[in-house]
Every structure is written in structure tokens, then in C-alpha cells.
Amino acid sequence: MEDKVGLMLPCNVIVQESGSGDVEVAAIDPVASMQAIDNPALMRAAQTVRDKLSRVIGQLAQDAAAA
């Protein structure tokens, strides 16, 4: 959809454990990252990536709460 956009999508995800044993998962919003590029197809792809990242992070939060 855009040459070299693969450098930005998929987004980087950080998983880190604190000293107390809590685990944090963070990701950059791909839609916000792609706003500077005027390409509707790219924005649709970024929204798809955002939705998938949100589902995964939400499921991790539910799994952690259930544990």
C-alpha cells in the first residue's frame, strides 16, 4: 500500500515485568502512526492492526484477572 510502511506496521509491542511481578503489555496505536500518510487503504489496514492488538491485549488482561 505504501513503500517502506513495513517499517511502521505492524507496531512494536513491549512486554515488561516489574519488580513486583506485574507484567505490562504496551503497543503504539497504528492508526495514529499512519495519520501522516494520505492513503485510505493504509488507514483501513492500520485499523485492522489496531483492532487485533486491542483484542489480544484485552484477552491478556482478562486472563490475568482470572488467574
C-alpha positions in Angstrom: 0.0 0.0 0.0 2.9 2.3 0.7 6.6 1.8 0.0 8.5 1.2 3.3 5.5 1.4 5.5 6.5 -2.0 6.8 9.0 -0.1 9.0 6.0 1.1 11.0 3.4 -1.7 10.7 3.0 -4.0 12.5 3.6 -1.9 15.5 6.2 -2.7 18.1 4.9 -4.3 21.3 6.7 -4.1 24.6 6.2 -6.7 27.3 8.0 -6.0 30.6 7.8 -7.3 34.1 8.1 -5.1 37.1 10.0 -5.9 40.3 6.7 -6.9 42.0 6.0 -9.5 39.3 3.3 -7.5 37.4 3.5 -7.7 33.6 2.8 -4.7 31.4 2.0 -5.0 27.6 2.1 -1.8 25.6 1.7 -1.0 21.9 1.7 2.1 19.7 -1.6 2.9 18.1 -1.1 2.1 14.4 -3.9 4.4 13.3 -2.2 7.4 15.0 1.1 6.4 13.5 -0.3 6.3 9.9 -2.3 9.6 10.0 0.5 11.5 8.3 0.1 9.3 5.2 -2.8 10.1 2.9 -3.8 6.6 1.8 -7.3 5.2 2.7 -6.2 1.6 2.1 -3.4 2.0 4.6 -5.7 3.5 7.2 -8.0 0.5 6.8 -5.0 -1.8 7.3 -3.9 0.2 10.3 -7.4 0.0 11.8 -7.3 -3.8 11.3 -4.0 -3.9 13.2 -5.4 -1.7 15.9 -8.4 -4.0 16.4 -6.2 -7.1 16.6 -3.8 -5.6 19.0 -6.7 -4.4 21.2 -8.3 -7.9 21.2 -5.0 -9.5 22.2 -4.2 -7.0 25.0 -7.8 -7.2 26.2 -7.6 -11.0 26.3 -4.4 -10.8 28.2 -6.0 -8.5 30.8 -9.0 -10.9 31.2 -6.6 -13.9 31.6 -4.6 -12.0 34.2 -7.7 -11.1 36.1 -9.0 -14.6 36.1 -5.7 -16.0 37.4 
